[in-house]
Amino acid sequence: WAGDVAFSRDGKLMTFISDRAEPYAYDIYVADASGAGARPLHFTEVSHYNQAAKFAPDGKSILVLAGTRSNGHGRAIFSLYRVDLSGKATKLAESGLFTDPVKWKGK
């Protein structure tokens, strides 16, 4: 499975989410615009359920929603991460940004 395809602003790179390496472990992949040279960023070390990967405006990192927790019904609760093209991840916002934005306090 693969989805959530997005292109960098300059159109040279694409990113997508896929579980091609391990079923149900949805990693972030980067490839050239044709899809050649696809490589995982190994973000599944942070979260196995990821979605909505988009290139940051500078094209040097990817913003992604990571399901780092789950609710009582097993549904993912998302946090926002920035992942550079080498795979280094930085958490930008806890799930409170999405579950209770009025009370959320950023860093």
Secondary structure as the mmCIF struct_conf table of DSSP 4:
data_model
#
loop_
_struct_conf.conf_type_id
_struct_conf.id
_struct_conf.beg_label_comp_id
_struct_conf.beg_label_asym_id
_struct_conf.beg_label_seq_id
_struct_conf.end_label_comp_id
_struct_conf.end_label_asym_id
_struct_conf.end_label_seq_id
STRN STRN1 ALA A 2 PHE A 7
TURN_TY1_P TURN_TY1_P1 ARG A 9 ASP A 10
BEND BEND1 GLY A 11 LYS A 12
STRN STRN2 LEU A 13 SER A 18
BEND BEND2 ARG A 20 GLU A 22
TURN_TY1_P TURN_TY1_P2 PRO A 23 TYR A 24
STRN STRN3 ASP A 27 ASP A 32
TURN_TY1_P TURN_TY1_P3 ALA A 33 SER A 34
BEND BEND3 GLY A 35 GLY A 35
TURN_TY1_P TURN_TY1_P4 ALA A 36 GLY A 37
STRN STRN4 ARG A 39 PRO A 40
HELX_RH_3T_P HELX_RH_3T_P1 PHE A 43 GLU A 45
TURN_TY1_P TURN_TY1_P5 VAL A 46 VAL A 46
BEND BEND4 HIS A 48 HIS A 48
STRN STRN5 ASN A 50 PHE A 55
TURN_TY1_P TURN_TY1_P6 PRO A 57 ASP A 58
BEND BEND5 GLY A 59 LYS A 60
STRN STRN6 SER A 61 SER A 70
TURN_TY1_P TURN_TY1_P7 GLY A 72 HIS A 73
BEND BEND6 GLY A 74 GLY A 74
STRN STRN7 ALA A 76 ASP A 84
TURN_TY1_P TURN_TY1_P8 LEU A 85 SER A 86
STRN STRN8 ALA A 89 ALA A 93
TURN_TY1_P TURN_TY1_P9 SER A 95 SER A 95
HELX_RH_AL_P HELX_RH_AL_P1 GLY A 96 THR A 99
TURN_TY1_P TURN_TY1_P10 PRO A 101 LYS A 103
#
